[in-house]
Amino acid sequence: MAGKFGTQFMDQMVVSHYNDGWSPEEMVSSDSLTLHPGAHVLHYASTCFEGLKAFRQEDGSVAIFRMDRNVTRFAQSSRLLCLPQVDTEQTSRMIRGIVAQYRDQVPQTPSSMYIRPTHIGTEPAIGKAADPSATSTQFVLLSPVGDYFEGGEANLRLLLDDKGVRCGADHGMVKGGGNYASALKHIVRARETVNADQVLFCPNGDIQETGAANFILVDGDQIITKALDESFLHGVTRESLLTLARENGLDVQERNLSIDELIERAAHAECEAGLTGTAAVVAAVGTLIYNGREFPVGAGVPGPRIRAMRDELNAIQWGRSADTHQWLTRI
């Protein structure tokens, strides 16, 4: 598929506006959005979004993966940002409608149709730094995408940062634009200084998440990842992978993981690590960088456990395995 991941869009999007109630959704051109220069979102970052995918199934039909879970999180982010509360039934209808409109353009696997619901504060009021926007707009964009990592399987380099933070400790579970913006300076610096692909934020030495993905450690039959709290994003892909891992009899531990324990375990030959998210599902981590030293994870190359986890989830998403959890919404 031509173009960088997430840079191509369908020519229409679906939109609804809030002003003492939500307007009926409508299809509009996806190449522009009219905002007053004083719009709340442009000055005070009142914006949140979701990322989910529609997949071409084995029988030629189309299904959206875990739409209900993403819409629930979308509503949660809106609420925590004090945006007007979204109507989850309408948001779900908007997602289903736009995917149905472009059903014939959902690509064959392993490519997919990326779905980006977005909610922004639109009130023209630059004096409302301490007050929420009274008006807002939600829209849903579609982008046909191929593999997130070009050139084959990922083998990422992670800088362990025990001083910087991705975002405020009570704001991490919001999927908001400001959280990604605040992490960007750390990621850019890590690329420039140690050729890292991502930063794994470890406040007070405790493993949290990277700028755009959850982190998991796989050591033999153990899978270790941070327990859910409000400091980091509750990933839908993370949740799905852990559900399948438990069903496969693996020892899933949601708990604190220190830098020291991570580096110690990384030396084990069978150890693997990965970043989980909608775009890449789970991407292998081959190298950890900390205090000027590099530590290979296991053999330093993608391993069989991470690969099997990705393949198992892909098989459900693509309609090649039974959807026993009813994660797919048929279109």
Secondary structure as UniProt FT lines:
FT   TURN            5..6
FT   STRAND          12..18
FT   STRAND          26..29
FT   TURN            30..31
FT   TURN            37..38
FT   HELIX           40..44
FT   STRAND          47..49
FT   STRAND          52..56
FT   TURN            58..59
FT   STRAND          62..65
FT   HELIX           67..80
FT   TURN            81..82
FT   HELIX           88..101
FT   HELIX           103..105
FT   TURN            109..110
FT   STRAND          112..121
FT   TURN            126..127
FT   TURN            129..130
FT   STRAND          136..145
FT   TURN            150..151
FT   STRAND          156..161
FT   TURN            169..173
FT   HELIX           177..194
FT   STRAND          198..201
FT   HELIX           203..205
FT   STRAND          209..210
FT   STRAND          214..219
FT   TURN            220..221
FT   STRAND          222..225
FT   TURN            230..231
FT   HELIX           236..247
FT   TURN            248..249
FT   STRAND          251..254
FT   HELIX           259..266
FT   TURN            269..270
FT   STRAND          271..277
FT   TURN            278..280
FT   STRAND          281..290
FT   TURN            291..292
FT   STRAND          293..296
FT   TURN            298..299
FT   HELIX           304..317
FT   TURN            318..319
FT   TURN            324..325
FT   STRAND          328..330
//
